[in-house]
Amino acid sequence: MKKLVTHSGKFHADDVFATAVLKKVFGEVEVVRSRDAEVIAAGDIVYDVGREYNPETKRFDHHQSKGAGKRENGIPYASFGLVWMTYGFDLCGNQEIVDDIDRRLVQPIDAIDNGVSISESTECGLYDYGIHGIVSAYQCTWKEAGETEKQYRNFMDLVSFFSDVLKREIEKAHHRLEMVELIEDIYTKAQRKDILEVPYHVTIGSLMQVLESHKEVQFVICKSNTNWKALALRKEACSFENRTSLPEAWAGKRNEELQEISGVDDALFCHNALFMAVAKSKEGAWKLAEQAVR
């Protein structure tokens, strides 16, 4: 059984998630929370404590004077990122997924742990609750100060919870990668490029990952629960501006009103922002998209 050692006292998202990763990699482990030098020296894997980063000896701290390095975008590594960099592939089996989860999940946690702000309050001094709000909720209060057993239980409860989050993120990343490959294949084989039919429930993120450079694609016909929708592609991945919008007269229209104005007898809804229209049938969604590109 591997002995995992991290620091005692107040815990943070980076050491909680690092523990979750190591438990998933090594299975049954002993988790020790301590700042005692002898305990740290006896650990098989030590992280977020010990002032040493050395993957070969399984030491993953970032509190030493020069830290433990930064990514190309300037985000410094915290213990989660250091552990993920070494063991992420063991969980994912795919470097693209390792990098994707690092960008979406690991880097935001590492950034905040290192005091790097990646977002700012825009109104009333409010910030997103997010992962760090959840971690804060599990800290001992002033009435519970010194209750080390309770603090350990809270820490391990969070490890269990975030292990499920991590598992789900890996599953979703595999599914997203598979969808990207399907979209690439559909685009390559399509005779018509201004409207693509992707017969799945697909996210705009997956579509833009493939189609951002293919500006001729204006709409995608895809599933929408039991219906079908015509979905406008964005001009840029980080923009909400449509390459081609649906007709302005359709904005906010539903059912009979939309059917009358569009001439599509199974049309159901058009979004006010003119990026999506829904019909009962695939054929209806095609008709809505074709009117828009005309």
LUMVO-26009 format. One record per residue (C-alpha): x, y, z; residue in three letters; chain; residue number from 1. Coordinates in steps of 0.1 Angstrom, whole numbers, always signed. Layout:
REM residues N
(pt (X, Y, Z), ALA, A, NUM),
...
This chain:
REM residues 294
(pt (+0, +0, +0), MET, A, 1),
(pt (+14, +34, -10), LYS, A, 2),
(pt (+17, +60, +17), LYS, A, 3),
(pt (+6, +94, +4), LEU, A, 4),
(pt (+17, +124, +24), VAL, A, 5),
(pt (+4, +159, +21), THR, A, 6),
(pt (+2, +188, +45), HIS, A, 7),
(pt (-20, +190, +76), SER, A, 8),
(pt (-41, +220, +85), GLY, A, 9),
(pt (-62, +239, +60), LYS, A, 10),
(pt (-66, +220, +28), PHE, A, 11),
(pt (-71, +235, -7), HIS, A, 12),
(pt (-84, +223, -41), ALA, A, 13),
(pt (-50, +214, -54), ASP, A, 14),
(pt (-40, +189, -26), ASP, A, 15),
(pt (-76, +175, -26), VAL, A, 16),
(pt (-75, +168, -64), PHE, A, 17),
(pt (-39, +156, -63), ALA, A, 18),
(pt (-50, +130, -37), THR, A, 19),
(pt (-80, +120, -59), ALA, A, 20),
(pt (-56, +114, -88), VAL, A, 21),
(pt (-32, +93, -68), LEU, A, 22),
(pt (-60, +72, -53), LYS, A, 23),
(pt (-74, +65, -87), LYS, A, 24),
(pt (-39, +55, -100), VAL, A, 25),
(pt (-27, +34, -71), PHE, A, 26),
(pt (-60, +21, -57), GLY, A, 27),
(pt (-59, +14, -20), GLU, A, 28),
(pt (-36, +39, -3), VAL, A, 29),
(pt (-28, +54, +31), GLU, A, 30),
(pt (-33, +91, +32), VAL, A, 31),
(pt (-14, +110, +58), VAL, A, 32),
(pt (-17, +147, +65), ARG, A, 33),
(pt (+14, +161, +83), SER, A, 34),
(pt (+41, +187, +83), ARG, A, 35),
(pt (+65, +166, +103), ASP, A, 36),
(pt (+98, +162, +85), ALA, A, 37),
(pt (+102, +125, +95), GLU, A, 38),
(pt (+67, +117, +83), VAL, A, 39),
(pt (+73, +135, +51), ILE, A, 40),
(pt (+106, +116, +45), ALA, A, 41),
(pt (+88, +83, +50), ALA, A, 42),
(pt (+61, +90, +24), GLY, A, 43),
(pt (+61, +70, -8), ASP, A, 44),
(pt (+46, +100, -26), ILE, A, 45),
(pt (+47, +135, -11), VAL, A, 46),
(pt (+28, +164, -26), TYR, A, 47),
(pt (+21, +201, -16), ASP, A, 48),
(pt (+45, +198, +13), VAL, A, 49),
(pt (+83, +191, +16), GLY, A, 50),
(pt (+96, +220, -5), ARG, A, 51),
(pt (+108, +197, -33), GLU, A, 52),
(pt (+98, +188, -68), TYR, A, 53),
(pt (+114, +156, -82), ASN, A, 54),
(pt (+91, +132, -101), PRO, A, 55),
(pt (+118, +105, -99), GLU, A, 56),
(pt (+116, +104, -62), THR, A, 57),
(pt (+78, +112, -63), LYS, A, 58),
(pt (+80, +146, -46), ARG, A, 59),
(pt (+55, +171, -59), PHE, A, 60),
(pt (+57, +204, -40), ASP, A, 61),
(pt (+57, +239, -54), HIS, A, 62),
(pt (+63, +260, -23), HIS, A, 63),
(pt (+101, +262, -27), GLN, A, 64),
(pt (+116, +296, -34), SER, A, 65),
(pt (+116, +292, -72), LYS, A, 66),
(pt (+84, +272, -74), GLY, A, 67),
(pt (+81, +242, -96), ALA, A, 68),
(pt (+80, +258, -130), GLY, A, 69),
(pt (+53, +274, -152), LYS, A, 70),
(pt (+34, +264, -183), ARG, A, 71),
(pt (+39, +281, -216), GLU, A, 72),
(pt (+10, +304, -209), ASN, A, 73),
(pt (+25, +315, -176), GLY, A, 74),
(pt (+3, +295, -152), ILE, A, 75),
(pt (+25, +281, -124), PRO, A, 76),
(pt (+23, +245, -114), TYR, A, 77),
(pt (+7, +236, -80), ALA, A, 78),
(pt (+6, +201, -66), SER, A, 79),
(pt (-24, +191, -87), PHE, A, 80),
(pt (-7, +201, -119), GLY, A, 81),
(pt (+26, +184, -109), LEU, A, 82),
(pt (+8, +152, -101), VAL, A, 83),
(pt (-14, +154, -132), TRP, A, 84),
(pt (+17, +160, -154), MET, A, 85),
(pt (+32, +127, -141), THR, A, 86),
(pt (+1, +105, -137), TYR, A, 87),
(pt (-26, +120, -159), GLY, A, 88),
(pt (-17, +97, -189), PHE, A, 89),
(pt (-21, +67, -166), ASP, A, 90),
(pt (-57, +76, -161), LEU, A, 91),
(pt (-66, +89, -196), CYS, A, 92),
(pt (-44, +69, -219), GLY, A, 93),
(pt (-45, +98, -244), ASN, A, 94),
(pt (-22, +128, -243), GLN, A, 95),
(pt (-48, +150, -260), GLU, A, 96),
(pt (-73, +143, -231), ILE, A, 97),
(pt (-45, +149, -205), VAL, A, 98),
(pt (-39, +183, -220), ASP, A, 99),
(pt (-76, +191, -223), ASP, A, 100),
(pt (-83, +183, -187), ILE, A, 101),
(pt (-52, +203, -177), ASP, A, 102),
(pt (-66, +233, -195), ARG, A, 103),
(pt (-102, +231, -183), ARG, A, 104),
(pt (-98, +217, -147), LEU, A, 105),
(pt (-62, +216, -135), VAL, A, 106),
(pt (-49, +250, -146), GLN, A, 107),
(pt (-77, +271, -130), PRO, A, 108),
(pt (-70, +253, -97), ILE, A, 109),
(pt (-32, +257, -100), ASP, A, 110),
(pt (-36, +293, -109), ALA, A, 111),
(pt (-57, +302, -78), ILE, A, 112),
(pt (-35, +282, -55), ASP, A, 113),
(pt (-5, +302, -67), ASN, A, 114),
(pt (-23, +335, -64), GLY, A, 115),
(pt (-28, +341, -101), VAL, A, 116),
(pt (-62, +356, -110), SER, A, 117),
(pt (-78, +343, -142), ILE, A, 118),
(pt (-111, +361, -136), SER, A, 119),
(pt (-123, +392, -118), GLU, A, 120),
(pt (-154, +404, -101), SER, A, 121),
(pt (-175, +425, -124), THR, A, 122),
(pt (-205, +434, -102), GLU, A, 123),
(pt (-212, +439, -65), CYS, A, 124),
(pt (-179, +423, -55), GLY, A, 125),
(pt (-193, +389, -63), LEU, A, 126),
(pt (-172, +359, -75), TYR, A, 127),
(pt (-182, +325, -88), ASP, A, 128),
(pt (-187, +299, -60), TYR, A, 129),
(pt (-171, +271, -80), GLY, A, 130),
(pt (-148, +244, -68), ILE, A, 131),
(pt (-131, +267, -43), HIS, A, 132),
(pt (-164, +275, -27), GLY, A, 133),
(pt (-171, +238, -22), ILE, A, 134),
(pt (-136, +233, -6), VAL, A, 135),
(pt (-141, +263, +17), SER, A, 136),
(pt (-175, +249, +29), ALA, A, 137),
(pt (-156, +218, +42), TYR, A, 138),
(pt (-130, +237, +62), GLN, A, 139),
(pt (-134, +236, +100), CYS, A, 140),
(pt (-150, +267, +114), THR, A, 141),
(pt (-137, +286, +144), TRP, A, 142),
(pt (-159, +265, +166), LYS, A, 143),
(pt (-143, +234, +152), GLU, A, 144),
(pt (-107, +246, +154), ALA, A, 145),
(pt (-83, +219, +165), GLY, A, 146),
(pt (-107, +190, +155), GLU, A, 147),
(pt (-81, +172, +134), THR, A, 148),
(pt (-101, +140, +130), GLU, A, 149),
(pt (-131, +160, +117), LYS, A, 150),
(pt (-108, +179, +93), GLN, A, 151),
(pt (-93, +147, +80), TYR, A, 152),
(pt (-128, +133, +74), ARG, A, 153),
(pt (-138, +164, +56), ASN, A, 154),
(pt (-107, +162, +35), PHE, A, 155),
(pt (-113, +126, +25), MET, A, 156),
(pt (-150, +133, +18), ASP, A, 157),
(pt (-139, +159, -7), LEU, A, 158),
(pt (-114, +135, -22), VAL, A, 159),
(pt (-142, +110, -28), SER, A, 160),
(pt (-165, +136, -43), PHE, A, 161),
(pt (-138, +151, -66), PHE, A, 162),
(pt (-127, +116, -76), SER, A, 163),
(pt (-162, +112, -91), ASP, A, 164),
(pt (-159, +146, -108), VAL, A, 165),
(pt (-125, +136, -122), LEU, A, 166),
(pt (-138, +103, -135), LYS, A, 167),
(pt (-167, +120, -152), ARG, A, 168),
(pt (-144, +146, -168), GLU, A, 169),
(pt (-123, +119, -182), ILE, A, 170),
(pt (-153, +101, -196), GLU, A, 171),
(pt (-167, +133, -212), LYS, A, 172),
(pt (-132, +140, -227), ALA, A, 173),
(pt (-131, +106, -243), HIS, A, 174),
(pt (-166, +111, -257), HIS, A, 175),
(pt (-157, +146, -269), ARG, A, 176),
(pt (-126, +133, -287), LEU, A, 177),
(pt (-147, +106, -304), GLU, A, 178),
(pt (-172, +133, -315), MET, A, 179),
(pt (-145, +155, -329), VAL, A, 180),
(pt (-133, +125, -351), GLU, A, 181),
(pt (-169, +119, -363), LEU, A, 182),
(pt (-173, +156, -372), ILE, A, 183),
(pt (-140, +156, -391), GLU, A, 184),
(pt (-151, +125, -410), ASP, A, 185),
(pt (-185, +140, -418), ILE, A, 186),
(pt (-169, +172, -431), TYR, A, 187),
(pt (-144, +154, -453), THR, A, 188),
(pt (-171, +132, -469), LYS, A, 189),
(pt (-198, +159, -473), ALA, A, 190),
(pt (-207, +170, -508), GLN, A, 191),
(pt (-223, +202, -495), ARG, A, 192),
(pt (-202, +222, -472), LYS, A, 193),
(pt (-224, +252, -462), ASP, A, 194),
(pt (-248, +230, -443), ILE, A, 195),
(pt (-235, +199, -425), LEU, A, 196),
(pt (-257, +172, -411), GLU, A, 197),
(pt (-242, +157, -378), VAL, A, 198),
(pt (-268, +132, -367), PRO, A, 199),
(pt (-259, +133, -330), TYR, A, 200),
(pt (-264, +155, -299), HIS, A, 201),
(pt (-233, +177, -303), VAL, A, 202),
(pt (-219, +207, -285), THR, A, 203),
(pt (-208, +239, -302), ILE, A, 204),
(pt (-174, +234, -286), GLY, A, 205),
(pt (-168, +201, -305), SER, A, 206),
(pt (-181, +217, -337), LEU, A, 207),
(pt (-159, +247, -335), MET, A, 208),
(pt (-128, +226, -326), GLN, A, 209),
(pt (-132, +211, -361), VAL, A, 210),
(pt (-150, +237, -381), LEU, A, 211),
(pt (-134, +270, -369), GLU, A, 212),
(pt (-111, +270, -399), SER, A, 213),
(pt (-138, +259, -423), HIS, A, 214),
(pt (-156, +292, -427), LYS, A, 215),
(pt (-178, +279, -455), GLU, A, 216),
(pt (-199, +260, -430), VAL, A, 217),
(pt (-228, +282, -420), GLN, A, 218),
(pt (-251, +257, -402), PHE, A, 219),
(pt (-251, +223, -387), VAL, A, 220),
(pt (-282, +201, -386), ILE, A, 221),
(pt (-281, +180, -355), CYS, A, 222),
(pt (-302, +163, -328), LYS, A, 223),
(pt (-321, +183, -302), SER, A, 224),
(pt (-336, +158, -277), ASN, A, 225),
(pt (-363, +141, -298), THR, A, 226),
(pt (-363, +169, -324), ASN, A, 227),
(pt (-337, +184, -348), TRP, A, 228),
(pt (-322, +218, -349), LYS, A, 229),
(pt (-304, +241, -373), ALA, A, 230),
(pt (-275, +255, -354), LEU, A, 231),
(pt (-255, +286, -367), ALA, A, 232),
(pt (-217, +283, -366), LEU, A, 233),
(pt (-199, +311, -348), ARG, A, 234),
(pt (-174, +334, -366), LYS, A, 235),
(pt (-148, +326, -340), GLU, A, 236),
(pt (-146, +300, -312), ALA, A, 237),
(pt (-146, +327, -285), CYS, A, 238),
(pt (-173, +348, -302), SER, A, 239),
(pt (-211, +347, -300), PHE, A, 240),
(pt (-214, +363, -335), GLU, A, 241),
(pt (-230, +341, -361), ASN, A, 242),
(pt (-215, +334, -395), ARG, A, 243),
(pt (-250, +336, -408), THR, A, 244),
(pt (-280, +344, -386), SER, A, 245),
(pt (-314, +330, -390), LEU, A, 246),
(pt (-340, +354, -405), PRO, A, 247),
(pt (-347, +383, -381), GLU, A, 248),
(pt (-384, +379, -385), ALA, A, 249),
(pt (-382, +344, -368), TRP, A, 250),
(pt (-367, +357, -335), ALA, A, 251),
(pt (-386, +343, -305), GLY, A, 252),
(pt (-413, +327, -327), LYS, A, 253),
(pt (-428, +294, -317), ARG, A, 254),
(pt (-451, +267, -332), ASN, A, 255),
(pt (-478, +279, -355), GLU, A, 256),
(pt (-464, +315, -356), GLU, A, 257),
(pt (-430, +302, -367), LEU, A, 258),
(pt (-446, +277, -390), GLN, A, 259),
(pt (-466, +303, -408), GLU, A, 260),
(pt (-437, +328, -412), ILE, A, 261),
(pt (-411, +302, -422), SER, A, 262),
(pt (-433, +279, -443), GLY, A, 263),
(pt (-419, +249, -424), VAL, A, 264),
(pt (-449, +230, -411), ASP, A, 265),
(pt (-431, +213, -382), ASP, A, 266),
(pt (-410, +242, -370), ALA, A, 267),
(pt (-411, +246, -332), LEU, A, 268),
(pt (-389, +274, -320), PHE, A, 269),
(pt (-364, +300, -330), CYS, A, 270),
(pt (-340, +316, -305), HIS, A, 271),
(pt (-341, +354, -300), ASN, A, 272),
(pt (-303, +355, -308), ALA, A, 273),
(pt (-310, +338, -342), LEU, A, 274),
(pt (-284, +311, -338), PHE, A, 275),
(pt (-308, +281, -334), MET, A, 276),
(pt (-341, +270, -348), ALA, A, 277),
(pt (-358, +237, -339), VAL, A, 278),
(pt (-382, +215, -359), ALA, A, 279),
(pt (-397, +181, -352), LYS, A, 280),
(pt (-380, +165, -382), SER, A, 281),
(pt (-346, +165, -397), LYS, A, 282),
(pt (-362, +176, -430), GLU, A, 283),
(pt (-378, +205, -412), GLY, A, 284),
(pt (-344, +216, -397), ALA, A, 285),
(pt (-328, +214, -432), TRP, A, 286),
(pt (-355, +237, -446), LYS, A, 287),
(pt (-350, +262, -419), LEU, A, 288),
(pt (-312, +263, -425), ALA, A, 289),
(pt (-316, +264, -463), GLU, A, 290),
(pt (-338, +295, -460), GLN, A, 291),
(pt (-312, +312, -438), ALA, A, 292),
(pt (-283, +306, -462), VAL, A, 293),
(pt (-305, +319, -491), ARG, A, 294),
